Amino acid sequence: MLEGLRSIWFHHPEWVTWFVVASYVAFIVAKGIAKTRKIQHTDDFLLASRNVGFFLLFCTMGATIIGGGASIGAVGKTYEMGIVMLFVSMGWYVHLIFSGLFVAPRFREARLYTVVGYFGHRFGAAPRFLALVLSLFFSVFIVAAQMAAFGWVLASLLPRLSQWLGGTAGGGLGLKAAIVVGGLLVVAYSTAGGLLAVIYTDVYQFIVLFFGFVVTLVLVAPDLFGHFGQVVAVSPPEFFEPTGGRGWTYLLTAFFAFLLGEMFAPGYATRYCVGKDIKQTKLGIAGVGFFLALTFPVILFFIAAYARWRFPDIDAQTALPMVVRRINNPLVSGLMIGALLSAVMSSADSALNSATAIFVKDLFEHQLGRRDRGDGKTLKLARLCTFLLGVAAILVAVAFPDIIGLLLITYHVWAPAVVVPVIYGAFFKAQGPAVGRQVAITMVVSTAATIVFDHTRFARSLEPAVFGVLVAIGLLAGLRALWRQPRSGADHGAPDGTGGAEAQPDERVSTAP
């Protein structure tokens, strides 16, 4: 038997990699489905009963933010741009620090479900409806993007699997089949266990993800640092310049684009609401932001520098797969593929769960008036929504596997419309119908301005998302200064007089700091 294992290791290493990947994926799906028995009502499914401690929050937020873009895409961009990407990509993690300390406590305090509910709670019906439309659009395409990334990981790192599924390595029918397989796995455990399953599987996914990248860096480090002079010599001069040869304006605007692009996205906002208490919420969300900001960009930079040295003329997006192949260890390859699948699956299941929460709480319950009567029908509706949304995202990913352009549109639309109102709501206590109208105008105008700006030549020097947020800041400040409402008791209550759809009358609390 030992001889047989040696033969497989040396002569068929891909079989070892397949076994490691298959075992890991089976473990994740089984763990997720096992949480089904703990789902008794809708809050269990959508919010894990608001009973999540800081360590679980730490892991689930970390796993959610490190998706395909923050792993495969970030290594590729670092390979292309150099050390400037190390500083720019910290924007992803700084936004967690800010949200954890200042915004997430407001969501948890008000007992909300979604970012849409926050808009209704603070600003009224019109901003809530706009946030609903944007959130659904954002969530569905984020899920589709992650499912497409899942397919690309399998198709590029396991080319024989792609061929076996009916396509050429890295594309064709094999890619589409890989997208379907990966998407159905995510849909299966998300439909069964809801957010409870997502959070518990995220613990394993985050550990495997971070450990996989650390192991990869440890294995390439002796070669990399032993020949670092050669690395510097063969790399373009701007590779090690703080601004990447693009100037400080680019560095700052790109940092803020990363900071603002997904700030308060539905998948993150749902996690603002699930902590055991405000202290646990702050520790988990801000804590993982600090941890990742200090570690992950540095790890990815050195992996990208190694790829730049060993593979100077490759497509940037293949940098990480090429490093994994060069290591030439089937166990490490299996671990890294598992890590990359973790990154993709955790982002996909988080977006899927948040989209379900938006459909159930914001569309069916608030807009259509369907209430949860405790008879299990709303829980069934939530599971059905998860399944149908997942299938829709799979179809989008299969039809448009290269949807980066669509993702950029979602980022450019999301940040200008959402970031400024949420921050305003967290730090200022003014409410009332006039404030709601001002916020609604700001959301529509800043989004339209960003879309127009994105098609001008000026978008090359200033990130559209940053431009849109600047427009939103100026517009909301101007409207608040010019459109003052008479001070009265009603002006400082909830805009619709209800205190928000989610908050119960005896739970209504001020969102003022």
Residue, then its C-alpha position, 0 to 999 in steps of 0.5 A: m500500500l505504501e508503494g502505491l501511495r508513493s507511486i501516486w505521489f510521484h507519478h500522478p500528483e494531480w490525483v493527490t491535489w484533487f483528493v485534498v480539494a475534494s475532501y476540503v469542499a465536502f467538509i465545508v458543505a457537510k458542515g454547512i448543511a449540518k447547521t440545518r437542525k439549528i434553524q427554527h425560525t427566520d432570525d436563525f436563518l437570516l441573522a444567526s439569532r443575533n448571537v455571534g461572538f467576536f471570534l466568529l465575527f472576526c473570521t466571517m468578516g475576514a473570509t467575506i472581504i478576501g474574495g476572488g478580487a482580494s486574493i487572485g486579483a490582488v496578487g495579479k494587480t501587485y504583479e502588475m503595479g508593484i508595491v503601490m498595491l500594498f498601500v492601496s489595497m489596505g483601503w479594503y481593511v481600513h474600511l472594516i476598522f472604520s465600520g466596526l468602530f463607528v457604523a456597525p454599533r448603530f446597526r446592532e443597536a437598532r436591531l436591523y437586518t440590512v443596510v436597506g432597513y438602516f435607510g428606512h430607519r434613519f431617512g424614510a421611504a424614498p431613500r429606503f426604496l433606492a437602497l433596496v434597488l441598489s442592494l439587490f443589483f449589487s448582491v446578485f452580481i457580486v454572487a455571480a462574480q464569485m461563482a465565475a471566479f470559482g469556475w476559473v480557479l478550478a479550470s485554471l489550476l486543475p486543467r485535467l478536471s476542466q478537460w474531463l468536464g468537457g472543455t479545454a484547460g481554462g475555458g470552454l464547456g469545462l469552465k461553465a461546468a465548473i461554475v455550475v458545480g461550484g455555484l450549486l455547492v454554495v447554494a446547497y449549504s446556504t439554502a440549508g443553513g442560512l447565515l448560521a451555516v455561512i458563519y460557521t463555514d467561514v471560520y474554516q474558510f478563513i483559517v485555510l485561506f490565511f494559512g494557505f497564503v502563509v505556507t506559500l510565502v514560507l515555501v518561496a521565501p528562501d529562494l526569494f530573499g536569497h536572490f532579492g538583489q536579482v528580484v530588484a534588478v529584473s523588476p521595473p524601477e517603479f515596482f518598488e516605488p511607493t507611488g508605482g511611478r503614477g504619482w501621489t494623486y493616484l496613490l491617494t485616489a486609488f486608496f480611497a477607491f478601495l476604501l469606498g468601493e464596497m463600504f457598507a456593502p450588503g454582505y458586510a452590513t448583515r454582519y453588523c447586525v448579528g453580534k451578541d452585543i455592541k462590544q463583541t461587534k466592535l471587537g470582531i469587525a474592527g479587530v479583523g480589519f487591523f489584523l488583515a491591514l497589517t499582514f495580508p497586503v505584505i504577504l501578497f506583495f512578496i508572493a507577487a514579487y516572486a512571480r515577477w522574478r520567476f515569470p516576468d512575461i505572463d498575464a498578471q492574473t495567472a501570477l498566483p497560479m504560476v507560483v502554486r505550480r512552481i512549488n510543485n507540491p501536490l499537498v500545497s497545491g491542494l491547500m492553495i486551491g482550497a484557500l482560493l475556493s475558500a475566498v470565493m465561496s465565503s464571499a459568494d455565500s455572504a452576498l447570497n445570504s444578504a440578498t435573501a435578507i433584502f428580499v424577505k425583510d425589505l421587499f416581501e415584508h416591508q414593500l409587499g406587507r407580508r409579515d412573519r406569523g411564526d408558522g414557518k412560511t417565512l422561513k420556507l420563503a427565505r430558503l426558496c429565495t436563497f435557492l432562486l437567487g443562487v440559480a439566477a447568479i449561476l446563470v449570469a456567471v455562465a452566460f457572462p463569465d467575464i463580468i468585471g465590467l459589470l462589477l465596476i459599474t456596481y462599485h461606481v453606483w454603490a459608493p456614491a449612493v450609499v457611503v455618505p448617507v450611512i456615515y451622515g446617519a451615524f454621526f448626525k442626529a437630524q431626521g425628518p421628512a426634509v432630511g429624507r428628501q435631501v438624502a434621496i436627491t443626493m443618492v440619485v444625483s451623485t450616482a448619475a454624476t458618477i456614471v457620466f464621469d466614468h465615460t469622460r477622459f477625466a476618469r483616468s486621473l480620478e477614480p469614479a467612485v471617489f468622484g461620486v462620493l465627493v459629489a455626494i458630500g458636497l451636495l448633501a452639505g449644500l442641501r442641508a445648508l440651503w434647505r433648512q426645515p422648521r425645528s419641531g418635535a416631529d423633525h427629529g423622530a423617524p421619517d415615517g413615524t415608525g422607527g424603522a421596519e425592523a425595530q419594534p416600538d419598545e426597541r426604538v433607540s436613538t442612532a445619534p452618537 
